[in-house]
Amino acid sequence: MKRTERRHLKENELASLTRSAREALEGNRQQVQYALIAVVVILVGTLGYFAWRGSVQGRAGTILAEADSVAGARVGPPPAPGTPSTGLSFPTEREKLQAAVAKYKLVADQYPSTDAGMFARYRQASVEVALGNAKEAVGLYQQVIDRAGDKLYGQMARLGQAEAQARSGQFENAIATFNALSQQKDGPLPVDGILLQLGQTYREAGKTTDAQAAFDRLIKEFPDSPFASDARRELDTLRRARARVARVC
């Protein structure tokens, strides 16, 4: 085939391909437009989501800071006339805690999926414990556990929930949680502190042998722990109690 004929053949093939592509594009113009619109919507939605999320986190953090201010407020009579104000204050500790619970609940209810919201729910639960509402706190801690899972907030909530369960007389549930947490040596929570709480819960439940084992483990595995002296005092108390019982018998 001559060079000129080959060139014309290639030019014809190129023109045919160009024409076919144009016809395909024309025939699918609506689908292409829809696809482009979809891409734009996704991009705008993604950018909008991150902007919204940042805004939500910001608002949640602001209200959380207000709640923390209430929780840390001064307790006592208002300043005398003519003296400078010392900031937010409450007449009694209980009134302060009740106001703090309301603030933390507001953050947690409005922004439950944010870090600020989860921490607010955790703080709400801990303040309820301080108010003597341990049974209420158990459910609040569970909400944090359900959302946070094995993350730090979830681990902290499990520990708080076990304490609330012990305070409300749910000793078996509390012991099970403390036992599980005490096995997580590489976890974020202090195992020595958990062992002290475990031993104390065993003692309160009347299981003195198990209590002694928990205190012994604390002293053996963490001899330099600040909780070790507490464990030794607990052991001394248990021994004296057993000695009194033996003398009576």
For each residue, the residues with C-beta under 8 A, 3 or more apart:
1: 5 6 9
2: 5 6
3: 6 7
4: 7 8
5: 1 2 8 9
6: 1 2 3 9 10
7: 3 4 10 11
8: 4 5 11 12
9: 1 5 6 12 13
10: 6 7 13 14
11: 7 8 14 15
12: 8 9 15 16
13: 9 10 16 17
14: 10 11 17 18
15: 11 12 18 19
16: 12 13 19 20
17: 13 14 20 21
18: 14 15 21 22
19: 15 16 22 23
20: 16 17 23 24
21: 17 18 24 25
22: 18 19 25 26
23: 19 20 26 27
24: 20 21 27 28
25: 21 22 28 29 32
26: 22 23 29
27: 23 24
28: 24 25 31 32
29: 25 26 32 33
30: 33 34
31: 28 34 35
32: 25 28 29 35 36
33: 29 30 36 37
34: 30 31 37 38
35: 31 32 38 39
36: 32 33 39 40
37: 33 34 40 41
38: 34 35 41 42
39: 35 36 42 43
40: 36 37 43 44
41: 37 38 44 45
42: 38 39 45 46
43: 39 40 46 47
44: 40 41 47 48
45: 41 42 48 49
46: 42 43 49 50
47: 43 44 50 51
48: 44 45 51 52
49: 45 46 52 53
50: 46 47 53 54
51: 47 48 54 55
52: 48 49 55 56
53: 49 50 56 57
54: 50 51 57 58
55: 51 52 58 59
56: 52 53 59 60 111 114
57: 53 54 60 61 111 114 115 116
58: 54 55 61 62
59: 55 56 62 63 111
60: 56 57 63 64 107 110 111 114 116 117 120
61: 57 58 64 65 116
62: 58 59 65 66
63: 59 60 66 67 103 106 107 110 111 116
64: 60 61 67 68 104 107 116 119 120
65: 61 62 68 69
66: 62 63 69 70 103
67: 63 64 70 71 100 103 104 106 107 120 123
68: 64 65 71 72 123
69: 65 66 72 73 88
70: 66 67 73 88 96 99 100 103
71: 67 68 96 97 100 103 104 123 127
72: 68 69
73: 69 70 87 88 89 90 96
74: 86 87 88 89 90
75: 89 90 91 92 93 96
76: 89 91
77: 91
78: 89
79: 83 84 85 86
80: 83
81:
82:
83: 79 80
84: 79
85: 79
86: 74 79 89
87: 73 74
88: 69 70 73 74
89: 73 74 75 76 78 86
90: 73 74 75 93 95 96 99
91: 75 76 77 95
92: 75 95 96
93: 75 90 96 97
94: 97 98 131
95: 90 91 92 98 99
96: 70 71 73 75 90 92 93 99 100
97: 71 93 94 100 101 127 130 131
98: 94 95 101 102 131
99: 70 90 95 96 102 103
100: 67 70 71 96 97 103 104 123 127
101: 97 98 104 105 124 127 128 131
102: 98 99 105 106
103: 63 66 67 70 71 99 100 106 107
104: 64 67 71 100 101 107 108 120 121 123 124 127
105: 101 102 108 109 120 124
106: 63 67 102 103 109 110 120
107: 60 63 64 67 103 104 110 111 116 117 120
108: 104 105 111 112 117 118 120 121 124 143
109: 105 106 112
110: 60 63 106 107 117
111: 56 57 59 60 63 107 108 114 116 117 120
112: 108 109 117 118 121 143 147
113: 117 147
114: 56 57 60 111 117 118
115: 57 118 119 153
116: 57 60 61 63 64 107 111 119 120
117: 60 107 108 110 111 112 113 114 120 121
118: 108 112 114 115 121 122 144 147 148 153
119: 64 115 116 122 123 153
120: 60 64 67 104 105 106 107 108 111 116 117 123 124
121: 104 108 112 117 118 124 125 140 143 144
122: 118 119 125 126 140 141 144 153 156 157 160
123: 67 68 71 100 104 119 120 126 127
124: 101 104 105 108 120 121 127 128 140
125: 121 122 128 129 137 140 141 144 157 160 161 164
126: 122 123 129 130 137 160
127: 71 97 100 101 104 123 124 130 131
128: 101 124 125 131 133 134 136 137 140 164
129: 125 126 132 133 134 137 160 163 164 167
130: 97 126 127
131: 94 97 98 101 127 128
132: 129
133: 128 129 136 137
134: 128 129 137 138 164 165 167 168
135: 138 139 164 168
136: 128 133 139 140
137: 125 126 128 129 133 134 140 141 160 161 164
138: 134 135 141 142 161 164 165 168 170
139: 135 136 142 143
140: 121 122 124 125 128 136 137 143 144
141: 122 125 137 138 144 145 157 158 160 161 164
142: 138 139 145 146 157 161
143: 108 112 121 139 140 146 147
144: 118 121 122 125 140 141 147 148 153 154 156 157
145: 141 142 148 149 154 157 158 161
146: 142 143
147: 112 113 118 143 144 153 154
148: 118 144 145 151 152 153 154 157
149: 145 154
150: 154 155
151: 148 154 155
152: 148 155 156 188
153: 115 118 119 122 144 147 148 156 157
154: 144 145 147 148 149 150 151 157 158
155: 150 151 152 158 159 181 184 187 188 189
156: 122 144 152 153 159 160 189
157: 122 125 141 142 144 145 148 153 154 160 161
158: 141 145 154 155 161 162 177 180 181
159: 155 156 162 163 177 181 189 194 197
160: 122 125 126 129 137 141 156 157 163 164
161: 125 137 138 141 142 145 157 158 164 165 177
162: 158 159 165 166 173 174 177 178 181 197 201
163: 129 159 160 166 167 174 197
164: 125 128 129 134 135 137 138 141 160 161 167 168
165: 134 138 161 162 168 170 171 173 174 177
166: 162 163 169 170 171 174 197 200 201 204
167: 129 134 163 164
168: 134 135 138 164 165
169: 166
170: 138 165 166 173 174
171: 165 166 174 175 201 204 205
172: 175 176 205
173: 162 165 170 176 177
174: 162 163 165 166 170 171 177 178 201
175: 171 172 178 179 198 201 202 205
176: 172 173 179 180
177: 158 159 161 162 165 173 174 180 181
178: 162 174 175 181 182 194 197 198 201
179: 175 176 182 183 198
180: 158 176 177 183 184
181: 155 158 159 162 177 178 184 187 189 191 194
182: 178 179 191 194 195 198 214
183: 179 180
184: 155 180 181 187 189 191
185: 191
186:
187: 155 181 184 191
188: 152 155
189: 155 156 159 181 184 193 194
190: 193 194
191: 181 182 184 185 187 194 195 221 222
192: 195 196 218 221 222 225 227 228
193: 189 190 196 197 227
194: 159 178 181 182 189 190 191 197 198
195: 182 191 192 198 199 214 215 217 218 221 222 227 231
196: 192 193 199 200 214 215 218 227 230 231 234
197: 159 162 163 166 178 193 194 200 201
198: 175 178 179 182 194 195 201 202 214
199: 195 196 202 203 211 212 214 215 218 231 234
200: 166 196 197 203 204 211 234
201: 162 166 171 174 175 178 197 198 204 205
202: 175 198 199 205 207 208 210 211 214
203: 199 200 206 207 208 211 234 238
204: 166 171 200 201
205: 171 172 175 201 202
206: 203
207: 202 203 210 211
208: 202 203 211 212 238 241 242
209: 212 213
210: 202 207 213 214
211: 199 200 202 203 207 208 214 215 234 238
212: 199 208 209 215 216 235 238
213: 209 210 216 217
214: 182 195 196 198 199 202 210 211 217 218
215: 195 196 199 211 212 218 219 231 232 234 235 238
216: 212 213 219 220 231 235
217: 195 213 214 220 221
218: 192 195 196 199 214 215 221 222 225 227 228 231
219: 215 216 222 223 228 231 232 235
220: 216 217 223
221: 191 192 195 217 218
222: 191 192 195 218 219 225 227 228
223: 219 220 228
224: 228
225: 192 218 222 228
226: 229
227: 192 193 195 196 218 222 230 231
228: 192 218 219 222 223 224 225 231 232
229: 226 232 233
230: 196 227 233 234
231: 195 196 199 215 216 218 219 227 228 234 235
232: 215 219 228 229 235 236
233: 229 230 236 237
234: 196 199 200 203 211 215 230 231 237 238
235: 212 215 216 219 231 232 238 239
236: 232 233 239 240
237: 233 234 240 241
238: 203 208 211 212 215 234 235 241 242
239: 235 236 242 243
240: 236 237 243 244
241: 208 237 238 244 245
242: 208 238 239 245 246
243: 239 240 246 247
244: 240 241 247 248
245: 241 242 248 249
246: 242 243 249
247: 243 244
248: 244 245
249: 245 246
